[in-house]
Amino acid sequence: MATTASDVWYHCELGDGLVAPGPAAEIESRFWPAFEAAGRPALMAIFTRLESEGRLHCEVVAFFSPAAAEVARLSGAAPCTRPAPQGLSLLAGDPTGWATLFYDP
């Protein structure tokens, strides 16, 4: 199946657990006004996960749903595929969107 623009997720590294709260707060400050302006869509969300990929220290990575693409671009995020839901935490958005965002028909 071909990927469309509405299927594209975005990701960016926020740093290790000590520095990540700063960039995460900046992302949230961009997200909430956009979320409100869009009518609080359930599919607009940002998730985070600790990832080590063999490194000594874990990096916090933010994943932006396709509906949060503009916030992702403003945050310097790069396109990626949808992340696996394991280990994700909701950073910003409506928790009810989780089931739809990670549902595999």
Secondary structure, DSSP 8 states (H G I E B T S, - for coil): ----GGG-EEEEEEEETTTTHHHHHHHHHHHHHHHHHTT--TT-EEEEEEE-TT-SS-EEEEEE-GGGHHHHHHTT-EEE----STT-EEEEE-GGGHHHHT---
